[in-house]
Amino acid sequence: MTSPEPFARLQSAMSRAVKAHWKAFLFEGILLAILGIAALILPPLASLAITIFLGWMFLISGIGGLVVTFWARNMPGFWWSLISAALAVLAGMVLLARPMQAVLTLTIVLGAYFLAEGVATIMYALEHRRELTGRWSWLVISGLVDIVISFLVITGLPSSAEWAIGILVGINLLFGGATLIGISLAARNSNT
């Protein structure tokens, strides 16, 4: 367990760092908010862009994994590392070769994720309602929202593939940007 004194020092150091760089946090927050609004305005384009971005991420990480695997080919687990890297390259190539079809696949995965996350959150809340006292109901609500999102995405297929990823990422970017803007403005106005 962390003692209160080191935690307080860490918290104070973090506050000073945020205050010192509040303009950078503000800039990042504004940029994220603008990207979030753009994704909300053009969700099909955002969904496609995210799919292409993921394709490049898989491809580059897979190629890097292949290089490292062959460089350290005498290490244990060579074949498993090779298979993992090759799968990443393959996934990247598939996402980049057929991005529109990949948007549909990613939307299905996203719907399944929200369903599993919602159920897991509700089960966690119910199992820990004594320890979480008044907070457990918020977890149940969060889990139910995840399940509703999953239902909307899955039952709307294939047309939901056009908007689901873009809308959800747009909301995430917008709220993440708003949070950074709030943090930066609070840090600018703080006395610490």
Helices and strands as residue ranges (DSSP letters): H 4-20, H 22-41, H 43-71, H 78-97, H 99-127, H 129-132, G 133-135, H 136-155, G 159-162, H 164-189
